[in-house]
Amino acid sequence: GESGDQVESALEAFCEHAVEHGLPHYSLLAMLFARMVSAVCARGCAPGIGALEAPISDLERVPWSGAGGEERKAVVEEAARRLSDLFVTSDTILKFPAGNTDDLFNADLLDGLVGMLDRCVVDVEFDNPHDADLRAVASDAPGGADEGAPK
């Protein structure tokens, strides 16, 4: 329906902006904001970092824009606006205290989450150049990785 099309369009706009401007971890960010919106709307949590469960909410948030100045700050501000476009609907706005979504879709909060993820997330998409050496050492050791493994 029309609402689904708006959400799809908003998600596409957020992802395109993130890719075009090098905003890392954008899929994880969208997931974290979805969790926070759900916590606000379904459980009545206050908007903001407190809407995330520990240990994520306890991790140190370091501004990602700190290493890139005003350009990165502008990327984060636009990304926060696009996340708001994605998650603030006529249904969800009613569940935010006094309709205030600013505490959640806040550029400083987003900036800190990007920086936190940048420090904590390990990219496992690429092979480690030492994998073969590690496997060889493990298979040569008594009780090595190959022992008892399915062939």
Buried (B, 14 or more C-beta within 10 A) or exposed (E): EEEEEEBEEBBEBBBEBBEEBEBBBBEBBBEBBEBBBBBBBEEEBBBBBBBBEEEBBEBEBBBBBEEBEEEBBBBBBBBBBBBBBBBBBEEBEEBBEEEEBEBBBBBBBBBBBBBBBEEEEEEEEEEEEEEEEEEEEEEEEEEBBEEEEEE
